[in-house]
Amino acid sequence: MAEYPEVSKKMEEALNLAASSLQAENSEAYDALREGLEELETLAKRSFVNHTNYKSLLTKLDNGTSLTPEELNTLKLLMVGDADYYMKYDDDFDRSESELKRILEEIRKLQATDLDVDGLMHLRVLCREASSVAIPTAFYLEQKERVGKFEAATHDGIDRESGKFLANIVRSMLSQDNF
């Protein structure tokens, strides 16, 4: 971490904020934690962009020149690196999918009853729970699809037209801080 002292400092701040948020157990503390984590993520992103030399990568993409494995990896990190790492380190997908199935089964059970006011409130809560579980599940699948599309598109190399297209995307990402 010595190479990125600003990131190290922000990590320590975020971890301290997390400890106090866990202890406080209130919404204000968790909002502050979320903001601190967003700042850390932005700083990590900016440090990554500033660390990498894109000039030769962009030149090769523009010219349709073959990329070295390292350059292809850099392109992958830029285009779908977040998705790839999300998939590597997310261990909630199976649990989320199981939880969603469990909640849907509860809704099926309610369907077989004559709903009253209590049943309607129960249904409402189950729908809210199912929706909250479906969001990260869908996000995981979107990330998996992004990585798969990138790997399929670059498996046999990158032709000149695709290279120019990718170079323009990378330039746009770097100039607009969309990365």
Phi and psi in degrees as GROMACS dihedral restraints (atoms count N, CA, C in turn):
[ dihedral_restraints ]
;  ai    aj    ak    al  type     phi  dphi    fc
    3     4     5     6     1   -57.7    20    10
    4     5     6     7     1   -26.2    20    10
    6     7     8     9     1   -70.0    20    10
    7     8     9    10     1   -21.5    20    10
    9    10    11    12     1  -129.0    20    10
   10    11    12    13     1    70.1    20    10
   12    13    14    15     1   -61.6    20    10
   13    14    15    16     1   -34.5    20    10
   15    16    17    18     1   -64.9    20    10
   16    17    18    19     1   -39.6    20    10
   18    19    20    21     1   -67.0    20    10
   19    20    21    22     1   -43.3    20    10
   21    22    23    24     1   -59.1    20    10
   22    23    24    25     1   -43.6    20    10
   24    25    26    27     1   -63.3    20    10
   25    26    27    28     1   -45.0    20    10
   27    28    29    30     1   -66.8    20    10
   28    29    30    31     1   -34.6    20    10
   30    31    32    33     1   -62.5    20    10
   31    32    33    34     1   -45.2    20    10
   33    34    35    36     1   -61.7    20    10
   34    35    36    37     1   -42.6    20    10
   36    37    38    39     1   -60.6    20    10
   37    38    39    40     1   -44.2    20    10
   39    40    41    42     1   -65.2    20    10
   40    41    42    43     1   -40.7    20    10
   42    43    44    45     1   -67.3    20    10
   43    44    45    46     1   -37.9    20    10
   45    46    47    48     1   -65.1    20    10
   46    47    48    49     1   -40.6    20    10
   48    49    50    51     1   -63.0    20    10
   49    50    51    52     1   -39.7    20    10
   51    52    53    54     1   -63.0    20    10
   52    53    54    55     1   -44.5    20    10
   54    55    56    57     1   -61.1    20    10
   55    56    57    58     1   -44.2    20    10
   57    58    59    60     1   -70.5    20    10
   58    59    60    61     1   -32.5    20    10
   60    61    62    63     1   -67.0    20    10
   61    62    63    64     1   -42.8    20    10
   63    64    65    66     1   -63.2    20    10
   64    65    66    67     1   -35.6    20    10
   66    67    68    69     1   -75.3    20    10
   67    68    69    70     1   -39.8    20    10
   69    70    71    72     1   -71.0    20    10
   70    71    72    73     1   -35.8    20    10
   72    73    74    75     1    49.9    20    10
   73    74    75    76     1    51.1    20    10
   75    76    77    78     1  -139.0    20    10
   76    77    78    79     1   162.8    20    10
   78    79    80    81     1   -65.6    20    10
   79    80    81    82     1   -35.5    20    10
   81    82    83    84     1   -61.5    20    10
   82    83    84    85     1   -43.1    20    10
   84    85    86    87     1   -64.0    20    10
   85    86    87    88     1   -40.9    20    10
   87    88    89    90     1   -72.0    20    10
   88    89    90    91     1   -32.0    20    10
   90    91    92    93     1   -64.2    20    10
   91    92    93    94     1   -42.2    20    10
   93    94    95    96     1   -63.3    20    10
   94    95    96    97     1   -40.4    20    10
   96    97    98    99     1   -62.5    20    10
   97    98    99   100     1   -45.9    20    10
   99   100   101   102     1   -57.7    20    10
  100   101   102   103     1   -44.9    20    10
  102   103   104   105     1   -63.1    20    10
  103   104   105   106     1   -42.5    20    10
  105   106   107   108     1   -62.7    20    10
  106   107   108   109     1   -39.8    20    10
  108   109   110   111     1   -68.7    20    10
  109   110   111   112     1   -37.2    20    10
  111   112   113   114     1   -64.0    20    10
  112   113   114   115     1   -40.4    20    10
  114   115   116   117     1   -63.5    20    10
  115   116   117   118     1   -41.6    20    10
  117   118   119   120     1   -63.1    20    10
  118   119   120   121     1   -43.4    20    10
  120   121   122   123     1   -62.4    20    10
  121   122   123   124     1   -42.1    20    10
  123   124   125   126     1   -63.6    20    10
  124   125   126   127     1   -42.2    20    10
  126   127   128   129     1   -65.5    20    10
  127   128   129   130     1   -41.7    20    10
  129   130   131   132     1   -62.2    20    10
  130   131   132   133     1   -41.6    20    10
  132   133   134   135     1   -62.5    20    10
  133   134   135   136     1   -48.3    20    10
  135   136   137   138     1   -62.4    20    10
  136   137   138   139     1   -40.8    20    10
  138   139   140   141     1   -64.8    20    10
  139   140   141   142     1   -40.0    20    10
  141   142   143   144     1   -61.2    20    10
  142   143   144   145     1   -47.7    20    10
  144   145   146   147     1   -62.3    20    10
  145   146   147   148     1   -43.3    20    10
  147   148   149   150     1   -70.2    20    10
  148   149   150   151     1   -24.6    20    10
  150   151   152   153     1   -78.1    20    10
  151   152   153   154     1   -30.6    20    10
  153   154   155   156     1   -92.8    20    10
  154   155   156   157     1   137.7    20    10
  156   157   158   159     1   -92.9    20    10
  157   158   159   160     1   113.0    20    10
  159   160   161   162     1   -97.4    20    10
  160   161   162   163     1    -9.6    20    10
  162   163   164   165     1   -57.5    20    10
  163   164   165   166     1   -50.4    20    10
  165   166   167   168     1   -68.9    20    10
  166   167   168   169     1   -35.9    20    10
  168   169   170   171     1   -61.7    20    10
  169   170   171   172     1   -48.1    20    10
  171   172   173   174     1   -64.7    20    10
  172   173   174   175     1   -38.5    20    10
  174   175   176   177     1   -62.2    20    10
  175   176   177   178     1   -46.0    20    10
  177   178   179   180     1   -64.9    20    10
  178   179   180   181     1   -40.8    20    10
  180   181   182   183     1   -63.8    20    10
  181   182   183   184     1   -44.3    20    10
  183   184   185   186     1   -61.5    20    10
  184   185   186   187     1   -36.6    20    10
  186   187   188   189     1   -89.6    20    10
  187   188   189   190     1    -6.7    20    10
  189   190   191   192     1    74.7    20    10
  190   191   192   193     1    20.6    20    10
  192   193   194   195     1   -80.0    20    10
  193   194   195   196     1   143.6    20    10
  195   196   197   198     1   -61.5    20    10
  196   197   198   199     1   143.2    20    10
  198   199   200   201     1   -92.8    20    10
  199   200   201   202     1   146.5    20    10
  201   202   203   204     1   -71.8    20    10
  202   203   204   205     1   163.2    20    10
  204   205   206   207     1   -56.9    20    10
  205   206   207   208     1   -36.8    20    10
  207   208   209   210     1   -66.1    20    10
  208   209   210   211     1   -41.6    20    10
  210   211   212   213     1   -67.7    20    10
  211   212   213   214     1   -39.4    20    10
  213   214   215   216     1   -63.7    20    10
  214   215   216   217     1   -38.6    20    10
  216   217   218   219     1   -64.3    20    10
  217   218   219   220     1   -41.0    20    10
  219   220   221   222     1   -61.9    20    10
  220   221   222   223     1   -43.4    20    10
  222   223   224   225     1   -61.9    20    10
  223   224   225   226     1   -42.7    20    10
  225   226   227   228     1   -62.1    20    10
  226   227   228   229     1   -44.0    20    10
  228   229   230   231     1   -59.4    20    10
  229   230   231   232     1   -41.6    20    10
  231   232   233   234     1   -66.0    20    10
  232   233   234   235     1   -45.8    20    10
  234   235   236   237     1   -80.6    20    10
  235   236   237   238     1   -43.7    20    10
  237   238   239   240     1  -139.1    20    10
  238   239   240   241     1    17.6    20    10
  240   241   242   243     1   -59.4    20    10
  241   242   243   244     1   -40.0    20    10
  243   244   245   246     1   -62.1    20    10
  244   245   246   247     1   -42.3    20    10
  246   247   248   249     1   -66.4    20    10
  247   248   249   250     1   -42.0    20    10
  249   250   251   252     1   -62.7    20    10
  250   251   252   253     1   -45.3    20    10
  252   253   254   255     1   -70.2    20    10
  253   254   255   256     1   -34.5    20    10
  255   256   257   258     1   -59.1    20    10
  256   257   258   259     1   -45.8    20    10
  258   259   260   261     1   -65.5    20    10
  259   260   261   262     1   -38.1    20    10
  261   262   263   264     1   -65.8    20    10
  262   263   264   265     1   -37.7    20    10
  264   265   266   267     1  -108.7    20    10
  265   266   267   268     1    -2.7    20    10
  267   268   269   270     1   -86.4    20    10
  268   269   270   271     1   121.5    20    10
  270   271   272   273     1  -114.0    20    10
  271   272   273   274     1    14.9    20    10
  273   274   275   276     1   -96.1    20    10
  274   275   276   277     1    -8.6    20    10
  276   277   278   279     1   -58.6    20    10
  277   278   279   280     1   -52.1    20    10
  279   280   281   282     1   -61.7    20    10
  280   281   282   283     1   -42.1    20    10
  282   283   284   285     1   -65.2    20    10
  283   284   285   286     1   -42.1    20    10
  285   286   287   288     1   -63.9    20    10
  286   287   288   289     1   -42.9    20    10
  288   289   290   291     1   -63.7    20    10
  289   290   291   292     1   -41.2    20    10
  291   292   293   294     1   -65.0    20    10
  292   293   294   295     1   -42.4    20    10
  294   295   296   297     1   -63.8    20    10
  295   296   297   298     1   -40.8    20    10
  297   298   299   300     1   -62.2    20    10
  298   299   300   301     1   -43.6    20    10
  300   301   302   303     1   -62.1    20    10
  301   302   303   304     1   -40.0    20    10
  303   304   305   306     1   -63.2    20    10
  304   305   306   307     1   -44.4    20    10
  306   307   308   309     1   -65.9    20    10
  307   308   309   310     1   -41.3    20    10
  309   310   311   312     1   -64.2    20    10
  310   311   312   313     1   -34.2    20    10
  312   313   314   315     1   -65.6    20    10
  313   314   315   316     1   -38.4    20    10
  315   316   317   318     1   -61.8    20    10
  316   317   318   319     1   -39.9    20    10
  318   319   320   321     1   -65.5    20    10
  319   320   321   322     1   -40.0    20    10
  321   322   323   324     1   -59.0    20    10
  322   323   324   325     1   -41.7    20    10
  324   325   326   327     1   -63.2    20    10
  325   326   327   328     1   -40.8    20    10
  327   328   329   330     1   -64.7    20    10
  328   329   330   331     1   -34.6    20    10
  330   331   332   333     1   -60.1    20    10
  331   332   333   334     1   -30.7    20    10
  333   334   335   336     1   -81.8    20    10
  334   335   336   337     1    -1.5    20    10
  336   337   338   339     1  -110.7    20    10
  337   338   339   340     1   166.0    20    10
  339   340   341   342     1   -84.0    20    10
  340   341   342   343     1   112.3    20    10
  342   343   344   345     1   -70.9    20    10
  343   344   345   346     1   134.6    20    10
  345   346   347   348     1  -116.6    20    10
  346   347   348   349     1  -169.7    20    10
  348   349   350   351     1   -61.6    20    10
  349   350   351   352     1   -42.9    20    10
  351   352   353   354     1   -62.9    20    10
  352   353   354   355     1   -41.1    20    10
  354   355   356   357     1   -64.1    20    10
  355   356   357   358     1   -37.9    20    10
  357   358   359   360     1   -65.2    20    10
  358   359   360   361     1   -41.0    20    10
  360   361   362   363     1   -65.6    20    10
  361   362   363   364     1   -41.4    20    10
  363   364   365   366     1   -60.5    20    10
  364   365   366   367     1   -44.6    20    10
  366   367   368   369     1   -60.5    20    10
  367   368   369   370     1   -43.1    20    10
  369   370   371   372     1   -60.2    20    10
  370   371   372   373     1   -45.5    20    10
  372   373   374   375     1   -66.4    20    10
  373   374   375   376     1   -41.1    20    10
  375   376   377   378     1   -62.3    20    10
  376   377   378   379     1   -40.8    20    10
  378   379   380   381     1   -63.7    20    10
  379   380   381   382     1   -41.8    20    10
  381   382   383   384     1   -63.8    20    10
  382   383   384   385     1   -44.0    20    10
  384   385   386   387     1   -62.0    20    10
  385   386   387   388     1   -46.0    20    10
  387   388   389   390     1   -61.0    20    10
  388   389   390   391     1   -41.9    20    10
  390   391   392   393     1   -63.3    20    10
  391   392   393   394     1   -41.7    20    10
  393   394   395   396     1   -68.5    20    10
  394   395   396   397     1   -29.1    20    10
  396   397   398   399     1   -79.4    20    10
  397   398   399   400     1   -33.1    20    10
  399   400   401   402     1   -68.1    20    10
  400   401   402   403     1   -29.7    20    10
  402   403   404   405     1   -61.2    20    10
  403   404   405   406     1   -55.8    20    10
  405   406   407   408     1   -67.9    20    10
  406   407   408   409     1   -27.9    20    10
  408   409   410   411     1   -66.0    20    10
  409   410   411   412     1   -46.3    20    10
  411   412   413   414     1   -64.4    20    10
  412   413   414   415     1   -39.6    20    10
  414   415   416   417     1   -61.1    20    10
  415   416   417   418     1   -44.1    20    10
  417   418   419   420     1   -58.4    20    10
  418   419   420   421     1   -46.9    20    10
  420   421   422   423     1   -65.0    20    10
  421   422   423   424     1   -37.1    20    10
  423   424   425   426     1   -61.6    20    10
  424   425   426   427     1   -42.7    20    10
  426   427   428   429     1   -64.6    20    10
  427   428   429   430     1   -41.1    20    10
  429   430   431   432     1   -61.5    20    10
  430   431   432   433     1   -42.3    20    10
  432   433   434   435     1   -65.9    20    10
  433   434   435   436     1   -40.5    20    10
  435   436   437   438     1   -59.2    20    10
  436   437   438   439     1   -47.8    20    10
  438   439   440   441     1   -64.0    20    10
  439   440   441   442     1   -43.9    20    10
  441   442   443   444     1   -60.3    20    10
  442   443   444   445     1   -42.4    20    10
  444   445   446   447     1   -65.4    20    10
  445   446   447   448     1   -41.1    20    10
  447   448   449   450     1   -63.0    20    10
  448   449   450   451     1   -47.3    20    10
  450   451   452   453     1   -63.8    20    10
  451   452   453   454     1   -39.1    20    10
  453   454   455   456     1   -65.7    20    10
  454   455   456   457     1   -40.0    20    10
  456   457   458   459     1   -70.6    20    10
  457   458   459   460     1   -26.6    20    10
  459   460   461   462     1  -108.2    20    10
  460   461   462   463     1     0.2    20    10
  462   463   464   465     1   -56.8    20    10
  463   464   465   466     1   -43.9    20    10
  465   466   467   468     1   -99.8    20    10
  466   467   468   469     1    22.1    20    10
  468   469   470   471     1    93.7    20    10
  469   470   471   472     1   176.2    20    10
  471   472   473   474     1  -121.2    20    10
  472   473   474   475     1   118.9    20    10
  474   475   476   477     1   -76.2    20    10
  475   476   477   478     1   171.4    20    10
  477   478   479   480     1   -59.4    20    10
  478   479   480   481     1   -45.3    20    10
  480   481   482   483     1   -64.2    20    10
  481   482   483   484     1   -45.2    20    10
  483   484   485   486     1   -65.0    20    10
  484   485   486   487     1   -38.3    20    10
  486   487   488   489     1   -60.6    20    10
  487   488   489   490     1   -44.4    20    10
  489   490   491   492     1   -63.1    20    10
  490   491   492   493     1   -42.1    20    10
  492   493   494   495     1   -60.6    20    10
  493   494   495   496     1   -47.3    20    10
  495   496   497   498     1   -64.6    20    10
  496   497   498   499     1   -39.6    20    10
  498   499   500   501     1   -60.7    20    10
  499   500   501   502     1   -41.3    20    10
  501   502   503   504     1   -66.5    20    10
  502   503   504   505     1   -36.7    20    10
  504   505   506   507     1   -64.5    20    10
  505   506   507   508     1   -45.6    20    10
  507   508   509   510     1   -61.9    20    10
  508   509   510   511     1   -45.0    20    10
  510   511   512   513     1   -59.6    20    10
  511   512   513   514     1   -43.1    20    10
  513   514   515   516     1   -63.0    20    10
  514   515   516   517     1   -43.5    20    10
  516   517   518   519     1   -61.2    20    10
  517   518   519   520     1   -44.2    20    10
  519   520   521   522     1   -72.8    20    10
  520   521   522   523     1   -35.5    20    10
  522   523   524   525     1   -79.4    20    10
  523   524   525   526     1   -31.6    20    10
  525   526   527   528     1   -98.8    20    10
  526   527   528   529     1     3.8    20    10
  528   529   530   531     1    55.7    20    10
  529   530   531   532     1    35.3    20    10
  531   532   533   534     1   -82.5    20    10
  532   533   534   535     1   -10.0    20    10
